[in-house]
């Protein structure tokens, strides 16, 4: 896997261009890296059509029940998805490949792409639930990840937090990052912090119950046991 990760990063890091096919090739290679199925058709495909009253829009990559992904490279100036009044994103100043403060022009472009992705999620077929993830992809540079696990689409926030929502190419060397993206593709609700917190709470409750039984079996006074368990709970939560 380490060799595959290095090959993926070396091939795609900071690649230039605005062709839709390049974006799709990049995402296909990402799927191979994550060992998930490539997009095919139906509710998991490139250029998923959203038919409105006046026109048809296309989601760059959509997987029902998982995510809407908007690729920045498919929005170059003059393209059918260009933002009105927006300069060409590859002419504007770009960030370096290293972490650091985002260049203002690039940051605005990513924000526009996020807003476009949320708009697409809003116009999915009525039979489709709101996807738990919105993903913005700057091909060969980074991803921005936003999540809303409520199924209502009202509060997509930086995931997992404001420090980690941007995933750069080099970050894919981290197995935890690859596992996160794999779950985004295959089991997105497993990443819901509320579910993980509930699971941890159940495990802690079970462990403390066992501790309580053992202390009582060793004839410790009930009041001391209760006080000890309360202090454990206070420390943990």
N, C-alpha and C positions, 0 to 999 in steps of 0.2 A: 504493500500500500504506500510506503514512504516514497518509492520510486514513482508511482503513479501520481502522487501529490506533486512532487517536484516537476514532473513532466507537464502536468496541467498548469501549474503556476508559470513555469518558464515559457510555455507556448502562448499563454493568454495575457500575461501581466502587461498592463498598459498598452494593449493593442489599440490601434487607431482604425477608424473607418466608420461608415454609417450604413452599411448594407444589412438588411434584415436577415439575410442568410447567415451572416457572420454572428449575429446575436443568437440565432437558433443553434448554430454549431457550438457556440460557447455553452449554452444551456444544456445541450445534449451531452457535451463532454462532462459538465458538472454532474449530470445524472449518472454517467458511468462512474465517476469518482465516488459518488455517494452510494453506488450499487443499488439504484432505484430504476424503475422502468422509465424509458424515454417517453416523451409525449407522443401520442398516436392520433386519436380522433375522439369523437363524442365529447364527453365532459372533461377530457384531459388532452389539450391540444394547443398548438400555436395558432395565433390569429383566430381566437374564438369570437364568433360574430355576435354582436349585440344590436338587435334591430329596433330602432326607435321609430318615432312618428315620421321623421323627415330624412333620416340617414342611417347608415349602418356603420357602427364603430367596431373595432377589433381589439380584443385584449391580446397583448403580446404573448402571454402564456397564462393559461387558466387550468386549475385542477379543482373540480367541484369538491366542496367540503374541506378544502385545504388552503388555497391561496389565489389571489390575483397578482400577477407579476407584470410590472411595466419596465421595459428595457429602454434605457436612455438612448442607446445608439439608433433606435428605430424612429427617433424624433428629430432628426437633423433638419436644418433649415431647408425649406422647399419640399419636404416630404409631406405626405397626407396627414401626419400626426403632429406637424410642427405647431408649436404654440404661437398664436398670433402676436406679432411684435417681438418675438424672441430671436436673438441673434443665434447664429450657428453655434451649437454647444462645443464644437471642437475648434472653433476660432476664439471663443471666449477663453479667458485665463482658466487653466485647469489646476487641480491640486497635484502635489507630488505623490509618488507612490507610497510615501511614508506617512505614518500617523502625524497629525498635527491639526492646527486650526484650519477649518475649511475655507477655501477661497470663496469670496462672497458670490461671484457669478455662478460658480459651480453649485454652491449651496442652494441658491435660488432655483437652479435648474432641477436639482433633485427634489426640492419642495414641489415644484410644478408637476413633476412626474408622479409624486405621491398623490397629489390632489387628483390627477388624471386617473390613477389606479383606484382611488376611493370612489370616484364618479362611475367608473366601470362596475365596481362592486354594487353600487346603488342601482344599476340598470341591468343586473343579471335577471334571468327569467324568474318569474314569481314563484316557480316551484323549487328554486334553489335557495338555500339558506345563505346568510352572509358568511363569507369565508373567515376563518379565524385569523388569517394572516394577509397582510398587504406587503408586497416586496417590491422595492425599487432596485433595479440593477444597472449599474454603470459598467458595461462590459469590459472585463479585463482590469477593473480597478477595485470596485467594492459593491456590496449590497447594503441596503438599509431595510431593516425589518420592523414592522409594526404589527401589533396583535390586539384583537378584541375577541375574547372567548364567550361573550354573552350571547352571540348570535343575532344581535340587534344592529351592529355596525355603527354605533353612536360614539364610540370612544376608542379608536385605534391609537395606541400609544407605543412609544419606543420599546422594543423587546430585545433582550430581557430587561434593559434599563437604559438610561441615557448614555452610560459609558460603553455599553456593549452592543447597541443596536446597529452600529456600522461594522460590517465584517469585511475586512480587506483581504486581498488575495493571499498574502502570507499567513493569514489567520487559519486557512484551511489545513495547515500543517498540524493544527491542534485537533486531536481526535474528538474532543468534546464539541467543537464547532461543527465538525462533519456529522456527528451524531445528532446535533440540533437540527441541521438542515435535512437530514434523512427523515427525522420525525416530522418536520414540516411537510415533507412530501407524502409520508405514509401514515402517520398517526399524530396529527397536529395537536389534538386535545390532550395528549400525554404531556405536553409542555405547559399546560394550564397551571399557573402557580397555586391556584385555589385547590386543585386536585392534589397537587404534591403536598401542600400544607395539611390537607385533611388526612392523607396517607401517613404523614409523619406524626400527626396527632394521635392517630389510632395506634401506631407502633409504640409511641411513648406511653400511652395509656396502658397498653398491654405489658410493657416492661415494668412500669411502676406497680401494676397490680401484682406481678410476680415478686417484686421486691417486698411489697407489703405482706404477702403470704409468708415469705421466708422470715421476715422480722418477727411476725406474730408467732411463727412456729418456734422461734428461738426465745420466746417469752419476753420480748421487749414490751414495755408498757404501751398501751394503745395511744395514750396522749403523745408520747415521744415519737411514735411511728407516724402519727398524723402530722405532727409538726415537721418532722423530717421530710415527708412527702410534699407538704406545702412548700417547703424551702426549695425542693427539687423543681417543682412546677414553676415557682417564681424565677428561679435561675434559668430555666429552659425557655420561658416565654417572655 
